[in-house]
């Protein structure tokens, strides 16, 4: 089995878990539930968002050599979308980790919430593009 076949489903599940944890923590933060449990939930979301990023990084060489050449000939727009997804995911992870870091300081609630929200939105967009890029070639 290829690295994509093994790591792909784990990549997907970790992203779903991370986005779910971030969604729950953002709901709590916007409800002014900014205590230790919410901060821990946000930290867990940040950790889980780092996992699919690391797995994607591990799978990228296989994608580049085995999948991308065929996509370039059959669906060139998907290659651009996939590369954009990678950049959005990286920016989203940076925002999420920055938001988690800001939540450590008591006065960092506003900045943390803003960074987490921005990171969450970027990661949701990246996930949507990832699903589309994976799904469209199979049509």
C-alpha positions, 0 to 999 in steps of 0.5 A: 500500500502506498503512503497515500493509501495509508496516511490519507485516511488518517490525515482526513480523520485528524483534520476532522477531529482538529476542526471539531475541537476548534469549532467547540472551543470557538463556540465556548470562547464566543460565549465568554467561557474562557476558562481553563477547560476552553483553553485546553480544548483550543490547545487540543484543537491546535495539536490535532491541526498540526497532525494532518499538516505533518501527515500532508507534508509526509505524503506530498512527495508521493503526491508530487510524483504519482498523482500530480503529473496525471492531474496536470494533463487531465485537470490542471486547475485542480493542481492550482487548487491543491497548491492553494490548499497547501498554502491556506492550510499552512497559514491556518495552522500558523493562526491556530497555533498563534491563537493557542499561544495568545490564550496562555496569557490572561490578556490574550483572550481577544487576540487568541479568539481572533487568531483561532477564528481566522485559522479555523476559517482558513483550515475549513476552506483548505479542507473543502478544497482538499475534498474537492480535489480528491473527489473531482478526478474520480468523476 
